[in-house]
């Protein structure tokens, strides 16, 4: 059985930038024991927008997406995870 990967929801609160209609999505990917998951893929489902987590599991990317989006996380060796996020 693959370990579960969690996306820290508290850090996923989108923050609006002062310029334009761009939203910044930030967060941290951790496993079931709250250890960071480095180099996980984070992306908006049905979009080409996304990024990878750093050594500490943290990520940040800008998007022009609006409304409610589905943010997905994948990493080899872990179960895929996704979460609905209101922009």
C-alpha positions in Angstrom: 0.0 0.0 0.0 1.3 3.4 -0.9 1.6 6.1 1.8 -0.8 9.0 1.7 0.3 12.4 0.8 -1.4 15.4 2.3 -1.5 19.0 1.2 -1.5 21.4 4.0 -4.8 23.2 3.6 -4.0 26.1 5.9 -1.1 27.2 3.7 -3.2 26.8 0.5 -5.2 29.9 1.1 -4.9 31.9 -2.2 -3.6 35.4 -1.9 -4.5 38.0 -4.4 -1.7 40.1 -5.9 -2.0 43.8 -6.0 -1.4 43.8 -9.8 -3.9 42.4 -12.3 -6.1 39.4 -11.8 -3.4 37.0 -10.9 -3.7 34.7 -7.9 -0.8 33.2 -6.0 -1.2 29.7 -4.7 1.2 28.7 -1.9 1.3 25.6 0.3 3.4 22.7 1.6 3.1 19.0 0.6 3.6 16.6 3.6 3.1 12.9 4.1 0.9 11.2 6.7 3.6 11.7 9.4 3.9 15.4 8.5 7.3 15.0 6.8 7.9 17.2 3.8 7.5 15.6 0.3 10.2 17.1 -1.9 9.7 17.4 -5.7 6.0 16.5 -5.7 4.0 17.8 -8.7 1.3 20.3 -7.9 -1.1 21.4 -10.7 -4.6 22.6 -11.6 -6.6 19.7 -13.0 -7.4 20.2 -16.7 -4.9 23.0 -17.0 -1.2 23.3 -17.9 -0.6 25.5 -14.8 1.4 24.0 -11.9 4.8 23.6 -10.2 6.9 21.3 -8.1 7.6 21.4 -4.4 11.1 22.3 -3.1 13.3 20.3 -0.7 11.0 21.3 2.2 7.8 20.4 0.4 6.8 24.1 -0.2 5.5 25.4 -3.4 4.3 28.7 -5.0 2.8 29.5 -8.4 0.7 32.2 -10.0 -2.5 31.5 -11.9 -5.2 33.4 -13.7 -7.8 30.7 -12.8 -11.0 31.9 -11.1 -13.9 30.3 -9.3 -13.4 26.8 -7.8 -10.5 24.8 -9.0 -9.2 21.3 -8.3 -5.6 21.3 -7.2 -3.9 17.9 -7.6 -0.7 16.6 -6.1 1.3 13.6 -7.4 4.6 11.9 -6.5 6.0 8.5 -7.4 5.6 6.2 -4.4 2.6 8.1 -3.0 -1.2 8.0 -3.6 -2.3 10.9 -5.7 -4.3 13.6 -3.8 -6.6 16.4 -4.9 -8.4 19.2 -3.2 -11.0 21.8 -4.3 -9.9 25.4 -3.8 -12.0 28.5 -4.1 -10.1 31.3 -5.9 
